[in-house]
Amino acid sequence: MPYQDCIWSSSVPETEEVASTVKMLDTVDSTNSLIARAVAASGFSDAVNCVAHLFESPEDIGEGEGEGEGTDTDRRVVGIQTPASSDHGSESSSERSERLPISIAVSDVQTKCRGRQGRTWFNSPGESLLSSWAVPVRIDVLDSRHSGWFTTICGIALIDAIGEVMTRHDVRALNPDVQLELKWPNDVFCQGRKLAGILCEMVPTDESSAVLIIGIGMNLFVPQENLPIDMSTSLQLQFGPLPPYAELRDELVCVTTQHLRRELSAFMKHPDVVIPDLRDRVERLSWTLGKQVRAHLADDRSLIGRALSINDDASLTILRHDGCRQKVTVADVGVLPEIGDAVE
């Protein structure tokens, strides 16, 4: 199967300014799967060059550059050390050459759009943001106790990006109580309803690096009657008036890329330094903490208790009803209704 499906004639000009390469599609099975196929088809064996040239044609790359492992300079671009400015217009040429490479696939429709645990993600033409980001990461970071932070960082970046784009267009919340929040571990909620989901996957490239694939699906213009479940919402139901679909999607993908680049660069450079700040930000944004939850664990067991804290490894501590504390690293966590205080 070719790594790409149907290329769309539309453009994403702002995204193209901040990304290493961009693939714009009309229809694809999954943008995460498309990136995984592109990585497998790449002539580069190291993640940095693979991502930097992911959607370039051979003639764009240049003779001989598609072979081998890249130079030491290429590996330093690992950007994995150099945070880039969040304002692409203020970058110097040297900053642009050293920033963390990020390639992006955007599609109007995904026929096999998926979330965690094999779930499907509802999408409809002109109503959803469906995009995936490819980022080079070091294996030692992925294999460390810090790896759980990647999905959470993506959620923080997405929330910050939505806020920035809404402010740019002077878009107001339709309800004064509207807040964007993180549901542990990978969803963006608004008014207690799911607005966006994040799916992170990893494709190894060589012994020292891998490509992190970040898939984001967000409901933009989905009307109330078309929402797949009662616990979901869309941006137009919470904010307005919104810019046109193509403009809004381009800006959201562009600004999300800028925030991802800054957050991931800082994290991969000094994880121990930035984790305390990440924990503070997650606690302020969390929709899960303090609530009664049911955690469906990987071994099919369920755990009920109160979500107590986010830990240094991005895991969730739950206070069980028997008074014991249990750390959860991989689980599907749902919030339960509160019973209410007993009358004394």
N, C-alpha and C positions, 0 to 999 in steps of 0.2 A: 504494500500500500504506500503511495507517495506520502511524504511527510506533510504536504499541504493539500487542502481541498480547494475550494473556489475562492479566488482572490477578488475582493470587491474593489470597485473603482473609486469609492469614497476615500477621503484622506483624513488624517488626524494631525494637522499641522503643529499644534502645540506639543503633542506627544513626541512627534518626530524631532523636535528641538532638544528634548532631554533624554531620549533613549539612544542606545547604541544602534539597534536596528528595530524595525517595526514590521509586523505582518498584519495587514488588514484584510479581513475575510467577510464574505457574505454569510456563508454557512460552513460549519465544521462539526465534526463529532464532539470534540472537546478541545478547548485551547490548551489545557494542561497536556492532553495526549499529543496534540500537534507539536508542542515544544519538546516533549520527550522524544518524538520521532525525529525532530530536527537535530537534537543533541546526538542521537544515535547515528544520524547521517553526516554529522560534521566531520570535516577533515582534521580538526584539531583535537588533540588528546588531552589538553589541559582545559579546565573549566573557564579560565579567564578569557582566553582567545576564542573558545567555543561560543561563549555568550556574546563577546564583543562583535563577532562576525556571524551570528546565528542565522540571520535571514538575508545575508548578502549572497549575491551570485558569485561564482568563481572569478569572473572577470573583475568584480568589485574588490575582491580580496587581494588579487594580484598574484602574479606567477610565483609559485613556490611557497607562498604564505600559508597555504592550506595543508601543508605537511609538516611533520615534526612536532616538537613540543613547545615551540615559542622561545623567545630570548629571555634573559634575566630581566630586561626592561619590561617585557610583556608581563612577567609574573609580578613585578612590582606594582603594575597597574592594578593588581589584585584589588585595588581600590578598597580592598579589604583593609587597607590601612589609611586611606585618605578620604575623610568625609568631604562631600561636595556641598557647595552652596545650595540653598533651597530656591534661590532665584537664578534660573538658568541664564537670564539676561546679563547677570553681573559676573559670570565666570570668565576668567582669562583663558587663553588657549592652553596654557599648561595645566590649569585646573581641569579643563574638559578632558585632556589627555590622560590625567591620572585618576579621574573619578571612577567609582565602582561601575563596571559595565553592567548594564541592564538591557535585555531585549524583551520585547512585548508582543504578544499576539492578542488581537481584538477581533471579536466576531459579533455579528448582529444576531445570529441564531446558533445554538448548539443543539445538535440532535441527541447527544449523549452527555448532556451537562450533568455533572455529578458533584455531590458533596461528600462529607465524611460518612464512613460505614456503608458506602455503596448507594446512598440515597440519590435520587434525581433532583435537579434544580429546575423549577419552572422558569421558562423564558418565552418571550414573544417578541417578534420583530418591532423595533422602535420603542420598546418599553423597558428594556433591561440593559445593565452594564455587564458585559461578559468578557473578561480579560484575564490573561495570565502573564506573569512576569518571570523571567529567567535571571537568576542571580548566581554568580560563582561564590562558593563557600569552601573553606578549608575543612578537610575531613576531621581534623583534631577538634574543631569547634562543634561540628555535627555530632561527634562521638562523645562529647563532654557532657557534664551534668547541666550545662547551660542550654542544651539544644531545645528544650521545651519552650524557650522564649521566642523562637522564630515566629510562631503563629500569633502570639500575643503582640509582638512588635508590629506585625502586619495589621492587626486590628487597631492599634493606636494610630498608625500612619494613616489608615483609611478614615478614621474619625476626624483626625486633624485636617485631612485633605477635604472632606465634605464641609467642615466648618469654614475653611479658607475660601472655597469656591462659593459657598453661600454668601459670605461676607463680600466677596469681590463683586457679586451681582446685587448686593443689598436685598437678598432674598430673606424673608422673615419666616419664622416659625408660625404656623397657623394657630398654635395653642401656646400660651406663655409658659406652660410647664414642659414643653418638648425638650428632651435631652437625648443625646446619642450616648449609648452605653455599651460596654463589653459584656457579653455573656460568656463565661468561661466554657471552653477554651478558645472558641473560634468564630463567634457570631457577633454582629453589630445589631443592637436592639434600639428601638425608638418607641417610647411610650409603652414599654412592655411587650413589643411585637418585633419580630425578626425583619430587619431591613436588608441585611447582607450576610453572606456566609463566606468563609475563607477555607480553602483546602491547600495545604502545603504538602508537596511531594519532593522526593530527592532522586536524582539520577547520577550515579557515580561516573566519573570520567577517567581519572587515573588514581594512583595510590595516595595522592595528597589532596585532591580536590574533587568537588562534585557540583552539580547544578541544582540549586534549590528552585523549584517551580511553585509559584504562589498564584493560585487561582482565586479570583474574586467574582462572585455573582451578586448583583445588587438590583433591587426593584426600583426603577426610576419612575416610569409613567404607568405602571400597572394599576388599572382601576380597581376599586374595592371589590366589585363583583367577580373579578378574575383572579383575585389572590388565591393561591393554592390551599392555604389553611387559615383558620381564624387567627392564629398567632403570628401572622405575617402582616407587613405593611409595605408601602412604597413611599419614595421621596415626595411625590406630588401630594400625597395625603397628609404630609407633615409640614411641608414648606411650600411657599409660593410667593409670587409667580416664578416659575422656573424658566431658564433659558431653553431654546429649542433642543431637541434630543441630541442631534449630532454635535452641537457646540458643547452642551453639558457633558456628554460622555467624554469628548476629547479633553476638556479641562479637568474632569475628575481623574482620568487616567494619567494625564500629565502631572498634576499636582500630587497624586498618590505616588507616582514614581519619584518625585523630588523628596517626599517625606520618607519613602522606603530607603532611598539611597543614603540619606543623612542618618536615619536611625540604624540601619544595618551596618553601615560603615563604622559608626561609633561603637556599636555592640561588638562587632568582630575584631575591632582593634583592642579594646579593653573591656571585656564583658564584666569582670568583677567591679570595675569602676562605675559602669552605668546601671547595673542591676538595682541598686538601692533606689535610684530615681525612677526606674521602670516600675518597681513595686509601688512606689508612692502614686504614680500616675494611674496604674491599673486600679488601685484601691479607690481613687477618686472617680474613675470611670465605670467601675464594676456594677453590673446589674445583678450579679450572683451573690456577692458577699452580704452576709447578714440574713439571708433568706433560708427558709426551709427548702431542702433540695432532695431529689432522688437521683443518685448516680448509678447508671447502668455500666457495670465494669466489664472489662474485656473477657472475663471468664463467665459471662452471663449472670453473675450475681448482681444484686441490687443493694445499695446502701442509702439509708435515709438518715438525714440529720441536718444540722445548720451549717452553711458555708461560713467558715471562720476566718480564713486568711489565705493569701497568696504567698508561697514560699520562695526562697532564693532560686530554686530550680524551675519556677513557674508552675509548680504543682499546686493543688488546692487541698487545704486541710478542712475536713468536715468533722464537726462535733456530733458524734452519734448520740442517740437517745439514751444509751447506757452510760454516758459520761466520758467515754473514751474518744480520743482523737485519732482520725485515720487520714493519711495522706493519699490523695488520688492523683495519679499522673496521666492516665489515659482512661477517659470515660465520657459517656454522653450524659450531661447533667441537665436535668429539668427542674424548674422551680415549682414548688408545691404551694397551694393556697394556705394562708395562715389560718389557724383555727380560731385565734383570738384569745385575749386574756381572760382568765377565769375571774368570776366575780367573788370578791372576798366577803 
